[in-house]
Amino acid sequence: MSETETGRPEGRTQYSSEPEKIYDAQRRPGTPLGAGEYVHVLEGYLREWVCMGQCNIYIATARDQELKELISLYEKDVCDPNIAEMQELLESSGYTVPLPLDAAPTSTDPVQTEAINDTTIALGQWFATRAFMDLWHAGAVASQRTDVRDAFIRNYHRANRWHIAYHETALRKGYLHALPQVPVQQSPQ
């Protein structure tokens, strides 16, 4: 056990080359998706399409300028590449996207409302990124094709970064309080 390797990118060890060869052989870009894969890719595309609109609502209604800027950056760092990944999987396999990207609303003109506040927006983004992590993980697990799986894993990593970023921003700005620390218990001798 003393030679066990940890901490390397994607969990690689000195023993990873054989399964990686098998894994890499399962890329089948441009071929039809399996039924489960199709559902996950289609839902991933649609969920990102809706998320982009939700981000626009948050940008339009947030009063905190830093929060507006973070969400705008999130759209560029996460939403745009995530939906592009799903679109590429659909179109390269011969499917059409269910809703064209140019039909998505893009306005972020300021709107004043008491229906939502900055705390709700900050926490909403935190929970949304966690939900996306679950969505992308499920999509990866549902596919035995590595081109599909890799797209979902890339989307997962984008959401993962932002889940922490939104949490830390919410803590720093006082929208959320840190959970109490669990004390370390000494094991009985």
Secondary structure, DSSP 8 states (H G I E B T S, - for coil): -TT---SSGGG--TT-HHHHHHHHTT--TTS---HHHHHHHHHHHHHHHHHHHHHHHHHHH---HHHHHHHHHHIIIIIHHHHHHHHHHHHHTT---SS-GGGS---------SS--HHHHHHHHHHHHHHHHHHHHHHHHT---HHHHHHHHHHHHHHHHHHHHHHHHHHHHTSS-------------
